[in-house]
């Protein structure tokens, strides 16, 4: 028993002799740390509770193709809205828009319901609206 344990220890110690050692240096501009801190602490950049419109919910073998067709049809009519395809067993769902208030979502629903008669407003976690673009004050026109 002792010989087996001793042999095992010697084998494991020998494995360490063949290990490679080194280091990796990552360099990034100092502005990156500042931007990361801002994004973590800025509630405008975090997903928030809001509303979306569900235009499709179906299960089955061809549900993905029908969902993608619904997305294409929606984007043709409303190119400014984002679309979201999700799967929650057994259904594929297509939800659209990022509305902060139910009133805003209901207003869009009045337009959407003409193309998707089964559409309805649902509470969801949404992407916040984009922040205004930063401009460099030192740039010359």
C-alpha positions, 0 to 999 in steps of 0.5 A: 500500500505504501509503495502504491502511494509513494509511486502515485506521489512521484508521478504527480510530482513529475507532472508538475515538471512539464507544466508551462509557466508564463504571464499575460499582460493586458493593456487597455486605454485608461478611458476603458476603466472609466467607461466601465464604472459609468456603465455599471453605475448608470441606471439608464444603461441597465435593463428596466421594467417596461412593456412590449407588444407580443405579436406571435406565440406558437409551438410546433415544428414550423413555429420558428419559421413562422416566427421569423416570417412575423418578424420580417413582416413587422420590421417591414411595417415598423423598422424603427422598433426592435424585435425579440424572439424567445423560446419558453418551452413549448412556445416561441414568442415574438415581442416587439418594442421597448416601451417605458409606459403602458400608454406608450405601448397601447398607442403602438398597439393600435397600429400593430393590431391591424397587421397582427390581430392577436397582438397584446401589450405585456409587461417585460424587461426592456432595453433602455432608450439609447443615450445621446451620442458623445461629441468631441469638443476639440474636433474642428468642423 
